[in-house]
Amino acid sequence: GLSLLGIVPLMSTILPFNCLVLGGIIVMSYFVAVLVYRGDLNARIFAAGFVVLTVAAARDALVDIGILPRYEFIQHWGILVFIICLGVILINRVRDMNTRYYKYTRELEIARDIQTSIMPKSIPSVTGLDIATCYIPMETVGGDFFGFYTPGGQQLGIYISDVVGHGVPAALISSMAKITFELEAHNAAKPDELLTQIHRKLFPSIQDNFFTASYAYIDLERMVMLNGNAGHPPLLLW
């Protein structure tokens, strides 16, 4: 900038520039040494390329200010070696990312299989009722679930629930809620007590997460349906 403004001649900037280069190499070498000490293979590859680059840059700087005899500049070769090292690091990171992605995908498939296994294996048969179900999670796994209580005769309990969010965290909480619903089968005829007990048992464990639920108990002998709702959209009666 000073040279463009005509304040100093361009050639007079060569010495301070090269001094800054040499000083910068010293400072950066310290941080690269720390990186190698704390890092992995990629850090060592980076350091190797950096050393070649800085040696070439330092050599050219010393030649430029007259300390070393004038030879052909070699900094471009140092840059080439450094770029090749960066390319190797990029390949390693892409490979590691693909490995982690495959592992994550496999874990999601296992989580999906586990979640599918806790869904009802069959639809209960109750005279006077036509029952159909469909479960399609937004992601590989989700926080929605449903199930049935079959006390016997013409009685049936149906519960549905939705855990906030999607993915593995929601699936884990839905599994906890599903098990808790099963443990409260003795309250199948009392929706209010059933939902109250589930709340008391799960509230301390799910921290900042929450889920909604709706439970209906149908008794066709008395032609009665009792419904308990815990923050869930209301049931549609037609």
Buried (B, 14 or more C-beta within 10 A) or exposed (E): EEEEEEEEEEEEEEEEEBEEBBEEBEEEBEEBEEBBEEBEEBBEBBBBBBBBBBBBBBBBBBBBBEEEEEEEBBBEEBBBBBEEBBEBBEEBEEEEEEEEEEEEEEEBEEBBEEBEEBEEEEEEEBEEEEEEEEEEBEBBBBBBBBBBBEBEEBBBBBBBBBBBBBBBBBBBBBBBBBEBBEEBEEBBBBBBBBBBBBEEBBEEEBEEBBBBBBBBBBBBEEEEBBBBBBEBEEEEEE
